Amino acid sequence: MNKVQCPICDAAMPGNWQEYPDYPFCTARCRKIDLGRWLDGKYRVPDPTSADAPVSSQDDAD
Ligand SMILES: [Zn+2]
């Protein structure tokens, strides 16, 4: 069985992915978030010096 997770909120998506109209996102909300990120990256000129720079605000609540 394939375990599908929403790429935005990591929510598990049980059942068939065909049941999700917003696949690969769990909801329309996550789809909007992804779209917003995409547009944000398109309209904003990325700073090559800070690309993939490690963010020091990582919170490992493990
Ligand atoms: Zn989601």
PDB file of the backbone (N, CA, C, O) and the ligand in Angstrom, with CONECT records:
HET     ZN  A 101       1
ATOM      1  N   MET A   1       0.838  -1.205   0.000  1.00  0.00           N
ATOM      2  CA  MET A   1       0.000   0.000   0.000  1.00  0.00           C
ATOM      3  C   MET A   1       0.868   1.248   0.000  1.00  0.00           C
ATOM      4  O   MET A   1       1.846   1.337   0.743  1.00  0.00           O
ATOM      5  N   ASN A   2       0.521   2.166  -0.799  1.00  0.00           N
ATOM      6  CA  ASN A   2       1.256   3.419  -0.847  1.00  0.00           C
ATOM      7  C   ASN A   2       0.726   4.373   0.219  1.00  0.00           C
ATOM      8  O   ASN A   2      -0.475   4.611   0.349  1.00  0.00           O
ATOM      9  N   LYS A   3       1.669   4.898   0.961  1.00  0.00           N
ATOM     10  CA  LYS A   3       1.280   5.861   1.979  1.00  0.00           C
ATOM     11  C   LYS A   3       1.462   7.253   1.401  1.00  0.00           C
ATOM     12  O   LYS A   3       2.571   7.668   1.062  1.00  0.00           O
ATOM     13  N   VAL A   4       0.365   7.952   1.298  1.00  0.00           N
ATOM     14  CA  VAL A   4       0.422   9.275   0.692  1.00  0.00           C
ATOM     15  C   VAL A   4       0.337  10.334   1.774  1.00  0.00           C
ATOM     16  O   VAL A   4      -0.494  10.266   2.679  1.00  0.00           O
ATOM     17  N   GLN A   5       1.206  11.297   1.656  1.00  0.00           N
ATOM     18  CA  GLN A   5       1.199  12.404   2.597  1.00  0.00           C
ATOM     19  C   GLN A   5       1.099  13.720   1.850  1.00  0.00           C
ATOM     20  O   GLN A   5       1.635  13.867   0.751  1.00  0.00           O
ATOM     21  N   CYS A   6       0.424  14.654   2.442  1.00  0.00           N
ATOM     22  CA  CYS A   6       0.338  15.981   1.861  1.00  0.00           C
ATOM     23  C   CYS A   6       1.717  16.631   1.929  1.00  0.00           C
ATOM     24  O   CYS A   6       2.319  16.678   3.002  1.00  0.00           O
ATOM     25  N   PRO A   7       2.226  17.131   0.808  1.00  0.00           N
ATOM     26  CA  PRO A   7       3.563  17.734   0.798  1.00  0.00           C
ATOM     27  C   PRO A   7       3.619  19.054   1.564  1.00  0.00           C
ATOM     28  O   PRO A   7       4.703  19.553   1.866  1.00  0.00           O
ATOM     29  N   ILE A   8       2.481  19.604   1.871  1.00  0.00           N
ATOM     30  CA  ILE A   8       2.456  20.896   2.568  1.00  0.00           C
ATOM     31  C   ILE A   8       2.400  20.713   4.073  1.00  0.00           C
ATOM     32  O   ILE A   8       3.229  21.262   4.799  1.00  0.00           O
ATOM     33  N   CYS A   9       1.437  19.951   4.541  1.00  0.00           N
ATOM     34  CA  CYS A   9       1.258  19.842   5.986  1.00  0.00           C
ATOM     35  C   CYS A   9       1.601  18.449   6.499  1.00  0.00           C
ATOM     36  O   CYS A   9       1.470  18.168   7.691  1.00  0.00           O
ATOM     37  N   ASP A  10       2.040  17.580   5.594  1.00  0.00           N
ATOM     38  CA  ASP A  10       2.447  16.231   5.978  1.00  0.00           C
ATOM     39  C   ASP A  10       1.295  15.411   6.570  1.00  0.00           C
ATOM     40  O   ASP A  10       1.517  14.408   7.249  1.00  0.00           O
ATOM     41  N   ALA A  11       0.103  15.841   6.308  1.00  0.00           N
ATOM     42  CA  ALA A  11      -1.038  15.089   6.807  1.00  0.00           C
ATOM     43  C   ALA A  11      -1.176  13.789   6.028  1.00  0.00           C
ATOM     44  O   ALA A  11      -1.026  13.761   4.806  1.00  0.00           O
ATOM     45  N   ALA A  12      -1.457  12.739   6.738  1.00  0.00           N
ATOM     46  CA  ALA A  12      -1.671  11.462   6.076  1.00  0.00           C
ATOM     47  C   ALA A  12      -2.975  11.498   5.294  1.00  0.00           C
ATOM     48  O   ALA A  12      -3.981  12.047   5.743  1.00  0.00           O
ATOM     49  N   MET A  13      -2.927  10.898   4.113  1.00  0.00           N
ATOM     50  CA  MET A  13      -4.113  10.893   3.285  1.00  0.00           C
ATOM     51  C   MET A  13      -4.545   9.454   3.033  1.00  0.00           C
ATOM     52  O   MET A  13      -4.165   8.843   2.034  1.00  0.00           O
ATOM     53  N   PRO A  14      -5.334   8.933   3.941  1.00  0.00           N
ATOM     54  CA  PRO A  14      -5.776   7.545   3.818  1.00  0.00           C
ATOM     55  C   PRO A  14      -6.768   7.373   2.672  1.00  0.00           C
ATOM     56  O   PRO A  14      -7.429   8.318   2.240  1.00  0.00           O
ATOM     57  N   GLY A  15      -6.846   6.160   2.207  1.00  0.00           N
ATOM     58  CA  GLY A  15      -7.763   5.899   1.114  1.00  0.00           C
ATOM     59  C   GLY A  15      -7.096   6.092  -0.225  1.00  0.00           C
ATOM     60  O   GLY A  15      -5.873   6.205  -0.315  1.00  0.00           O
ATOM     61  N   ASN A  16      -7.891   6.129  -1.247  1.00  0.00           N
ATOM     62  CA  ASN A  16      -7.369   6.318  -2.592  1.00  0.00           C
ATOM     63  C   ASN A  16      -7.116   7.788  -2.879  1.00  0.00           C
ATOM     64  O   ASN A  16      -7.905   8.664  -2.525  1.00  0.00           O
ATOM     65  N   TRP A  17      -6.001   8.023  -3.526  1.00  0.00           N
ATOM     66  CA  TRP A  17      -5.694   9.420  -3.830  1.00  0.00           C
ATOM     67  C   TRP A  17      -6.735  10.007  -4.785  1.00  0.00           C
ATOM     68  O   TRP A  17      -6.910  11.223  -4.859  1.00  0.00           O
ATOM     69  N   GLN A  18      -7.410   9.140  -5.501  1.00  0.00           N
ATOM     70  CA  GLN A  18      -8.449   9.628  -6.408  1.00  0.00           C
ATOM     71  C   GLN A  18      -9.585  10.308  -5.649  1.00  0.00           C
ATOM     72  O   GLN A  18     -10.364  11.072  -6.219  1.00  0.00           O
ATOM     73  N   GLU A  19      -9.662  10.012  -4.350  1.00  0.00           N
ATOM     74  CA  GLU A  19     -10.727  10.606  -3.550  1.00  0.00           C
ATOM     75  C   GLU A  19     -10.416  12.047  -3.180  1.00  0.00           C
ATOM     76  O   GLU A  19     -11.261  12.759  -2.636  1.00  0.00           O
ATOM     77  N   TYR A  20      -9.202  12.465  -3.480  1.00  0.00           N
ATOM     78  CA  TYR A  20      -8.806  13.824  -3.103  1.00  0.00           C
ATOM     79  C   TYR A  20      -8.781  14.733  -4.338  1.00  0.00           C
ATOM     80  O   TYR A  20      -7.882  14.636  -5.174  1.00  0.00           O
ATOM     81  N   PRO A  21      -9.767  15.602  -4.438  1.00  0.00           N
ATOM     82  CA  PRO A  21      -9.832  16.496  -5.605  1.00  0.00           C
ATOM     83  C   PRO A  21      -8.640  17.433  -5.680  1.00  0.00           C
ATOM     84  O   PRO A  21      -8.327  17.965  -6.745  1.00  0.00           O
ATOM     85  N   ASP A  22      -7.978  17.636  -4.553  1.00  0.00           N
ATOM     86  CA  ASP A  22      -6.853  18.561  -4.528  1.00  0.00           C
ATOM     87  C   ASP A  22      -5.523  17.822  -4.473  1.00  0.00           C
ATOM     88  O   ASP A  22      -4.489  18.408  -4.148  1.00  0.00           O
ATOM     89  N   TYR A  23      -5.558  16.521  -4.795  1.00  0.00           N
ATOM     90  CA  TYR A  23      -4.337  15.746  -4.813  1.00  0.00           C
ATOM     91  C   TYR A  23      -3.270  16.442  -5.665  1.00  0.00           C
ATOM     92  O   TYR A  23      -3.624  16.963  -6.723  1.00  0.00           O
ATOM     93  N   PRO A  24      -1.988  16.488  -5.278  1.00  0.00           N
ATOM     94  CA  PRO A  24      -1.416  15.769  -4.127  1.00  0.00           C
ATOM     95  C   PRO A  24      -1.555  16.482  -2.801  1.00  0.00           C
ATOM     96  O   PRO A  24      -0.874  16.140  -1.834  1.00  0.00           O
ATOM     97  N   PHE A  25      -2.412  17.449  -2.745  1.00  0.00           N
ATOM     98  CA  PHE A  25      -2.608  18.143  -1.478  1.00  0.00           C
ATOM     99  C   PHE A  25      -3.856  17.614  -0.804  1.00  0.00           C
ATOM    100  O   PHE A  25      -4.799  17.181  -1.467  1.00  0.00           O
ATOM    101  N   CYS A  26      -3.853  17.651   0.533  1.00  0.00           N
ATOM    102  CA  CYS A  26      -4.963  17.042   1.259  1.00  0.00           C
ATOM    103  C   CYS A  26      -6.218  17.886   1.139  1.00  0.00           C
ATOM    104  O   CYS A  26      -7.331  17.360   1.123  1.00  0.00           O
ATOM    105  N   THR A  27      -6.036  19.189   1.053  1.00  0.00           N
ATOM    106  CA  THR A  27      -7.195  20.075   0.979  1.00  0.00           C
ATOM    107  C   THR A  27      -6.903  21.228   0.032  1.00  0.00           C
ATOM    108  O   THR A  27      -5.762  21.440  -0.378  1.00  0.00           O
ATOM    109  N   ALA A  28      -7.948  21.966  -0.309  1.00  0.00           N
ATOM    110  CA  ALA A  28      -7.762  23.139  -1.170  1.00  0.00           C
ATOM    111  C   ALA A  28      -6.887  24.169  -0.470  1.00  0.00           C
ATOM    112  O   ALA A  28      -6.206  24.969  -1.111  1.00  0.00           O
ATOM    113  N   ARG A  29      -6.919  24.132   0.849  1.00  0.00           N
ATOM    114  CA  ARG A  29      -6.124  25.093   1.613  1.00  0.00           C
ATOM    115  C   ARG A  29      -4.633  24.848   1.360  1.00  0.00           C
ATOM    116  O   ARG A  29      -3.872  25.789   1.132  1.00  0.00           O
ATOM    117  N   CYS A  30      -4.238  23.619   1.402  1.00  0.00           N
ATOM    118  CA  CYS A  30      -2.834  23.300   1.185  1.00  0.00           C
ATOM    119  C   CYS A  30      -2.455  23.577  -0.270  1.00  0.00           C
ATOM    120  O   CYS A  30      -1.325  23.967  -0.562  1.00  0.00           O
ATOM    121  N   ARG A  31      -3.380  23.379  -1.147  1.00  0.00           N
ATOM    122  CA  ARG A  31      -3.109  23.690  -2.546  1.00  0.00           C
ATOM    123  C   ARG A  31      -2.829  25.189  -2.712  1.00  0.00           C
ATOM    124  O   ARG A  31      -1.939  25.597  -3.458  1.00  0.00           O
ATOM    125  N   LYS A  32      -3.616  25.987  -1.994  1.00  0.00           N
ATOM    126  CA  LYS A  32      -3.423  27.439  -2.056  1.00  0.00           C
ATOM    127  C   LYS A  32      -2.072  27.821  -1.470  1.00  0.00           C
ATOM    128  O   LYS A  32      -1.379  28.688  -2.002  1.00  0.00           O
ATOM    129  N   ILE A  33      -1.710  27.185  -0.400  1.00  0.00           N
ATOM    130  CA  ILE A  33      -0.422  27.474   0.236  1.00  0.00           C
ATOM    131  C   ILE A  33       0.704  27.175  -0.745  1.00  0.00           C
ATOM    132  O   ILE A  33       1.639  27.962  -0.890  1.00  0.00           O
ATOM    133  N   ASP A  34       0.609  26.045  -1.408  1.00  0.00           N
ATOM    134  CA  ASP A  34       1.641  25.671  -2.369  1.00  0.00           C
ATOM    135  C   ASP A  34       1.672  26.651  -3.521  1.00  0.00           C
ATOM    136  O   ASP A  34       2.743  27.046  -3.984  1.00  0.00           O
ATOM    137  N   LEU A  35       0.507  27.041  -3.979  1.00  0.00           N
ATOM    138  CA  LEU A  35       0.428  28.005  -5.073  1.00  0.00           C
ATOM    139  C   LEU A  35       1.022  29.334  -4.637  1.00  0.00           C
ATOM    140  O   LEU A  35       1.737  29.984  -5.400  1.00  0.00           O
ATOM    141  N   GLY A  36       0.726  29.730  -3.416  1.00  0.00           N
ATOM    142  CA  GLY A  36       1.253  30.980  -2.894  1.00  0.00           C
ATOM    143  C   GLY A  36       2.771  30.956  -2.829  1.00  0.00           C
ATOM    144  O   GLY A  36       3.429  31.943  -3.159  1.00  0.00           O
ATOM    145  N   ARG A  37       3.323  29.833  -2.407  1.00  0.00           N
ATOM    146  CA  ARG A  37       4.770  29.715  -2.341  1.00  0.00           C
ATOM    147  C   ARG A  37       5.365  29.812  -3.736  1.00  0.00           C
ATOM    148  O   ARG A  37       6.387  30.460  -3.960  1.00  0.00           O
ATOM    149  N   TRP A  38       4.702  29.157  -4.650  1.00  0.00           N
ATOM    150  CA  TRP A  38       5.202  29.132  -6.027  1.00  0.00           C
ATOM    151  C   TRP A  38       5.200  30.532  -6.609  1.00  0.00           C
ATOM    152  O   TRP A  38       6.175  30.963  -7.224  1.00  0.00           O
ATOM    153  N   LEU A  39       4.086  31.244  -6.408  1.00  0.00           N
ATOM    154  CA  LEU A  39       3.992  32.606  -6.921  1.00  0.00           C
ATOM    155  C   LEU A  39       4.985  33.505  -6.212  1.00  0.00           C
ATOM    156  O   LEU A  39       5.596  34.380  -6.827  1.00  0.00           O
ATOM    157  N   ASP A  40       5.142  33.290  -4.930  1.00  0.00           N
ATOM    158  CA  ASP A  40       6.067  34.096  -4.150  1.00  0.00           C
ATOM    159  C   ASP A  40       7.476  33.956  -4.706  1.00  0.00           C
ATOM    160  O   ASP A  40       8.200  34.942  -4.846  1.00  0.00           O
ATOM    161  N   GLY A  41       7.852  32.742  -5.017  1.00  0.00           N
ATOM    162  CA  GLY A  41       9.184  32.509  -5.545  1.00  0.00           C
ATOM    163  C   GLY A  41       9.330  33.057  -6.949  1.00  0.00           C
ATOM    164  O   GLY A  41      10.432  33.378  -7.393  1.00  0.00           O
ATOM    165  N   LYS A  42       8.202  33.161  -7.648  1.00  0.00           N
ATOM    166  CA  LYS A  42       8.266  33.650  -9.015  1.00  0.00           C
ATOM    167  C   LYS A  42       8.408  35.158  -9.046  1.00  0.00           C
ATOM    168  O   LYS A  42       9.146  35.716  -9.859  1.00  0.00           O
ATOM    169  N   TYR A  43       7.681  35.811  -8.136  1.00  0.00           N
ATOM    170  CA  TYR A  43       7.683  37.265  -8.153  1.00  0.00           C
ATOM    171  C   TYR A  43       8.887  37.851  -7.420  1.00  0.00           C
ATOM    172  O   TYR A  43       9.301  38.983  -7.666  1.00  0.00           O
ATOM    173  N   ARG A  44       9.422  37.060  -6.530  1.00  0.00           N
ATOM    174  CA  ARG A  44      10.536  37.564  -5.750  1.00  0.00           C
ATOM    175  C   ARG A  44      11.844  37.033  -6.318  1.00  0.00           C
ATOM    176  O   ARG A  44      11.976  35.836  -6.574  1.00  0.00           O
ATOM    177  N   VAL A  45      12.793  37.911  -6.510  1.00  0.00           N
ATOM    178  CA  VAL A  45      14.090  37.483  -7.019  1.00  0.00           C
ATOM    179  C   VAL A  45      14.865  36.811  -5.879  1.00  0.00           C
ATOM    180  O   VAL A  45      15.184  37.435  -4.866  1.00  0.00           O
ATOM    181  N   PRO A  46      15.150  35.552  -6.071  1.00  0.00           N
ATOM    182  CA  PRO A  46      15.848  34.833  -4.998  1.00  0.00           C
ATOM    183  C   PRO A  46      17.279  35.326  -4.811  1.00  0.00           C
ATOM    184  O   PRO A  46      17.980  35.651  -5.770  1.00  0.00           O
ATOM    185  N   ASP A  47      17.674  35.369  -3.584  1.00  0.00           N
ATOM    186  CA  ASP A  47      19.029  35.793  -3.265  1.00  0.00           C
ATOM    187  C   ASP A  47      19.948  34.574  -3.355  1.00  0.00           C
ATOM    188  O   ASP A  47      19.847  33.653  -2.545  1.00  0.00           O
ATOM    189  N   PRO A  48      20.837  34.572  -4.334  1.00  0.00           N
ATOM    190  CA  PRO A  48      21.690  33.398  -4.554  1.00  0.00           C
ATOM    191  C   PRO A  48      22.593  33.105  -3.365  1.00  0.00           C
ATOM    192  O   PRO A  48      23.017  31.966  -3.170  1.00  0.00           O
ATOM    193  N   THR A  49      22.883  34.108  -2.587  1.00  0.00           N
ATOM    194  CA  THR A  49      23.789  33.887  -1.460  1.00  0.00           C
ATOM    195  C   THR A  49      23.080  33.212  -0.298  1.00  0.00           C
ATOM    196  O   THR A  49      23.714  32.577   0.545  1.00  0.00           O
ATOM    197  N   SER A  50      21.760  33.353  -0.259  1.00  0.00           N
ATOM    198  CA  SER A  50      21.043  32.776   0.869  1.00  0.00           C
ATOM    199  C   SER A  50      20.245  31.542   0.459  1.00  0.00           C
ATOM    200  O   SER A  50      19.466  31.002   1.245  1.00  0.00           O
ATOM    201  N   ALA A  51      20.448  31.104  -0.780  1.00  0.00           N
ATOM    202  CA  ALA A  51      19.716  29.945  -1.243  1.00  0.00           C
ATOM    203  C   ALA A  51      20.144  28.703  -0.476  1.00  0.00           C
ATOM    204  O   ALA A  51      21.330  28.393  -0.357  1.00  0.00           O
ATOM    205  N   ASP A  52      19.163  28.020   0.028  1.00  0.00           N
ATOM    206  CA  ASP A  52      19.419  26.788   0.779  1.00  0.00           C
ATOM    207  C   ASP A  52      20.306  27.017   1.997  1.00  0.00           C
ATOM    208  O   ASP A  52      20.944  26.093   2.501  1.00  0.00           O
ATOM    209  N   ALA A  53      20.332  28.237   2.451  1.00  0.00           N
ATOM    210  CA  ALA A  53      21.121  28.501   3.648  1.00  0.00           C
ATOM    211  C   ALA A  53      20.421  27.884   4.850  1.00  0.00           C
ATOM    212  O   ALA A  53      19.198  27.946   4.969  1.00  0.00           O
ATOM    213  N   PRO A  54      21.186  27.304   5.715  1.00  0.00           N
ATOM    214  CA  PRO A  54      20.581  26.677   6.891  1.00  0.00           C
ATOM    215  C   PRO A  54      19.901  27.697   7.789  1.00  0.00           C
ATOM    216  O   PRO A  54      20.466  28.735   8.134  1.00  0.00           O
ATOM    217  N   VAL A  55      18.690  27.373   8.150  1.00  0.00           N
ATOM    218  CA  VAL A  55      17.948  28.280   9.026  1.00  0.00           C
ATOM    219  C   VAL A  55      18.210  27.864  10.469  1.00  0.00           C
ATOM    220  O   VAL A  55      18.102  26.696  10.842  1.00  0.00           O
ATOM    221  N   SER A  56      18.550  28.849  11.241  1.00  0.00           N
ATOM    222  CA  SER A  56      18.934  28.545  12.632  1.00  0.00           C
ATOM    223  C   SER A  56      17.742  28.424  13.546  1.00  0.00           C
ATOM    224  O   SER A  56      17.887  28.229  14.753  1.00  0.00           O
ATOM    225  N   SER A  57      16.558  28.540  12.968  1.00  0.00           N
ATOM    226  CA  SER A  57      15.378  28.483  13.824  1.00  0.00           C
ATOM    227  C   SER A  57      14.718  27.114  13.771  1.00  0.00           C
ATOM    228  O   SER A  57      13.499  26.991  13.890  1.00  0.00           O
ATOM    229  N   GLN A  58      15.530  26.099  13.592  1.00  0.00           N
ATOM    230  CA  GLN A  58      14.975  24.753  13.551  1.00  0.00           C
ATOM    231  C   GLN A  58      14.584  24.303  14.952  1.00  0.00           C
ATOM    232  O   GLN A  58      15.316  24.485  15.925  1.00  0.00           O
ATOM    233  N   ASP A  59      13.411  23.715  15.008  1.00  0.00           N
ATOM    234  CA  ASP A  59      12.919  23.294  16.307  1.00  0.00           C
ATOM    235  C   ASP A  59      12.664  21.793  16.288  1.00  0.00           C
ATOM    236  O   ASP A  59      11.661  21.325  15.750  1.00  0.00           O
ATOM    237  N   ASP A  60      13.556  21.076  16.865  1.00  0.00           N
ATOM    238  CA  ASP A  60      13.378  19.625  16.940  1.00  0.00           C
ATOM    239  C   ASP A  60      12.703  19.264  18.248  1.00  0.00           C
ATOM    240  O   ASP A  60      13.339  19.091  19.288  1.00  0.00           O
ATOM    241  N   ALA A  61      11.400  19.160  18.154  1.00  0.00           N
ATOM    242  CA  ALA A  61      10.645  18.810  19.345  1.00  0.00           C
ATOM    243  C   ALA A  61      10.543  17.301  19.476  1.00  0.00           C
ATOM    244  O   ALA A  61       9.451  16.739  19.560  1.00  0.00           O
ATOM    245  N   ASP A  62      11.640  16.692  19.491  1.00  0.00           N
ATOM    246  CA  ASP A  62      11.646  15.225  19.592  1.00  0.00           C
ATOM    247  C   ASP A  62      11.915  14.758  21.013  1.00  0.00           C
ATOM    248  O   ASP A  62      11.954  13.555  21.271  1.00  0.00           O
TER     249      ASP A  62
HETATM  250 ZN    ZN A 101      -2.185  19.362   3.679  1.00  0.00          ZN2+
END
